[in-house]
Amino acid sequence: MAKMGRPKAEKPADKKVTIRLTGEEHELLLEYTKNHNMTMTQVVKLAVLEKLMSDQK
């Protein structure tokens, strides 16, 4: 019988990073996610990658 379930990801996202935000920072993040139809994870990843890429130039 064949294995069932979700196929394995090529590059699994298995690392976690936890951050703490002030109430104001959290509200700003929530507002941004709603205005841009993105998840918090998407926004944080995008911001981190943009910062890392700009620092490499």
C-alpha positions as CSV (number, residue, x, y, z in Angstrom):
1,M,0.0,0.0,0.0
2,A,1.3,3.5,-1.0
3,K,2.2,6.1,1.7
4,M,-0.5,8.8,1.9
5,G,-0.2,12.4,3.1
6,R,1.5,15.6,2.2
7,P,4.6,15.4,0.1
8,K,7.9,16.4,1.7
9,A,9.0,20.0,1.0
10,E,12.2,20.6,-0.9
11,K,13.4,23.1,1.6
12,P,11.3,22.6,4.8
13,A,11.0,25.7,7.1
14,D,11.9,23.9,10.3
15,K,13.7,26.7,12.2
16,K,11.7,29.0,14.6
17,V,12.4,32.5,15.7
18,T,10.4,34.1,18.5
19,I,10.2,37.9,18.9
20,R,8.5,40.1,21.5
21,L,6.6,43.2,20.4
22,T,5.2,46.1,22.3
23,G,1.4,46.6,22.0
24,E,2.1,49.5,19.5
25,E,4.4,47.4,17.4
26,H,1.9,44.5,17.3
27,E,-0.9,46.9,16.3
28,L,1.2,48.3,13.5
29,L,2.0,44.8,12.3
30,L,-1.7,43.7,12.4
31,E,-2.7,46.9,10.4
32,Y,0.0,46.2,7.8
33,T,-1.1,42.5,7.4
34,K,-4.8,43.6,6.9
35,N,-3.9,46.4,4.5
36,H,-1.7,44.1,2.4
37,N,-3.6,40.9,2.7
38,M,-0.6,39.1,4.1
39,T,0.1,36.9,7.1
40,M,2.3,38.0,10.0
41,T,4.8,35.4,9.0
42,Q,4.9,36.7,5.4
43,V,5.4,40.3,6.5
44,V,8.2,39.4,9.0
45,K,10.0,37.2,6.5
46,L,9.8,39.8,3.8
47,A,11.1,42.5,6.2
48,V,14.0,40.4,7.4
49,L,15.0,39.3,3.8
50,E,14.8,42.9,2.6
51,K,17.0,44.1,5.4
52,L,19.6,41.3,4.9
53,M,19.7,41.9,1.1
54,S,20.1,45.7,1.5
55,D,23.0,45.2,4.0
56,Q,24.8,43.0,1.5
57,K,25.1,45.7,-1.1
